[in-house]
Amino acid sequence: MPPWVARQWHVGRCSRSICGSLSRSQPHRRAINIRFYTQRSAQDGSQFRLQTANSAVIIPSSVANTRPADLVAHITPVSKARVFYDRFAVFFVTPSFATWLLDDSAFLHKALRQAYAEALGQSTYTRIHALCAVVDRLPGARPIANADDMMNEGFERIRSPSVAETGHEGIAYATLLFSDSIPTSSAHDEVTAAISFVGAKGSGEEGGHFSDAVRLPLANTVFQTGSTTTMTYSTWVKDKGSDDLELKEKQHVSHHGVRMQLDAANYSTTLSVPLVPLSLPRQVESSMGNILRSLIGPGGESITASQELERIVPRYFGARGEPSQATTVWALVMDRDNVVEALEGTNFLLDESKTQAPSDTPEDKPDDELWENLWKKDPPFWNPLIPIALKSGARLHRVLSGGGGWGKKAGLLSLDPLPVAPSKGQSDFDDFDDFDGPGELSDALQQVANDGDYIQFFISPSVPRNDGTLVNNSPDQNVWGLELGTIPSTSDSMPAVPPTTETAKNEVTVYRNTFGALVEGGMVISRSFKLQPRDSFSLIGGTTIDVPFSRFSAVNWVTCFGEDEDVDVGASEKHL
């Protein structure tokens, strides 16, 4: 559990703007409450037994010298016991290998023959479904030191996030149940092609059914395949008596879902978002759409939305001994129910920075010194403030622009809007010259922060780059089975680590029992609800996490062998 949950807090730094307003009535917003924060489900006293799907991330040392057969050879065939169940194969390839998906005989046919070799050796009719998508990069495996203490393992992921791993070029695969394939359409006016990982559905306390999802945008492949993005869904059959697979149907799709098998007896998930706070939570005094006008400042007075940031950001760089530079700031928006925990967590970090200061440092340090001591820590003081708040219904927004200006535009802040727009034709105002007062402000995207909500600013400290060293993991080594995350954009100032080296001898690194993708765009975590099983799901909450090096990780992402499993025996169906 977070350290501030288990200890008494000193909230002497709680400003009047926070403490004085907590007694006021605030509208309650439904929490996303996706189970991603070091969540474990297990019987008390039971041993945590890890299970994984048949999966791997396969990374060559050389992009130029790699042929499909070099990587296909490392695909583990589905076992004879599972071959009638795991009929859905998912393949991720990175942009350097995107052209392989243009010709099914070049890669996919070979990959399916390798994965389903046991089925090809039988005389029965076989049908297999394959989803292929191009993603920006692939993750390496993160080992689990102690599977019997997954709570601590989850917190270790937060304390030591993958802030130096920009991902690798290669392929990843997983063989799953046919029911783990979830055909979807471009819902909620979503124009960005994406793949979604959908969590187990459950009944809420007040009835109804919930479904949580992590959505990742696909890589841009316009220069590799001629299409903006590339994802295909195909069906392959082996006729009775045949020993080969034949393509029956193939479609180019922009959206598809993969079910995360996290509803078994044991599972654990965690979310790490590598940010450090710049301020305490501040109450929103005035906002409209995705534009913040004014906040309640440290002394309880009204200040423009950007006023505190304009003072803090230069101090942040000064504390770290770095020159002032263009940077990105994120805003955590929360309601009254979440602000106390955010305040306590931030004060804990400040207290810890005081206790870790040199012995000759005064015990009673001014607030400014406490903040500067926190900011200059190396490595940064990574913390679970963001995951805890998101789990309770808060939302994270990138600060797009703001500050400066004059007149009615002075001190405004523009936040990245909510991940789902209520209707078409609306857009955010990331350029203050595009609007001319309250009339146009009201046309912005749906309200990002209501008056009376709270907002806290965060920043992502710079970190050294990874040297790109790859090490094979042992097949019997416990690793996180699903890794979904974000990496810096290749257009940003920090270039990606070269994922491979061009050598005469092409070596292949294989991370067994893990699967996932790293994307340059933000991943969206959302929750949907329906009242009756026959109803359609409706989106009720979500947030975009576009902080580089953020990770959603899960273990026990597994195809569960049991009586309830569906066996795809060849009945006709239609992929939508």
Buried (B, 14 or more C-beta within 10 A) or exposed (E): EBEBEEEEBEEEBBBEBBEEBBEEEBEEBEBBBBBBBBBBBBEEEEEBEBBBBBBBBBBBBBBEBBEBEBBBEBBBBBEEEBBBBBBBBBBBBBBBBBBBBBEBEBBBBBBBBBBBBBBBEBEEBBBBBBBBBBBBBBBBBBEBEEBEBBBEBBBBBBBEBBBEBBBBBBBBBBBBBBBBBBBBEEBBEBEBBBBBBBBBBEEEEEEBBBBBBBBBBBBBBEEBBEBEBBBBBBBBBBEEEEEEBEBEEBEEBBBBBBBBBBBBEBBBBBBBBBBBBBBBBBBBBBBBBBBBBBBBBBEBEEBBBBBBBEEBBEBBBBBBEEEEEEBBBBBBBBBBBBBBBBBBBBBBBBBBBBEEBEEEEEEEBEEEBBBBBBBBBEEBBBBBBBBBBBBBBBBBBBBBBBBEBEEBBBBBBBBBBBBBBEEEEBEBBBEBEEBEEEEBBEEBBEBBBEBBBBBBBBBBBBBEBBEBEBEBBEEEEBBBBBBBBBBBBBEEEBEBBEBBEEEEEBBBBBBBBBBBBBBBBBBBBBBBBBEEEEEEBEBBBBBBBBBBBBBBBBBBBBBBEEEEBEEBEEEEEEBE
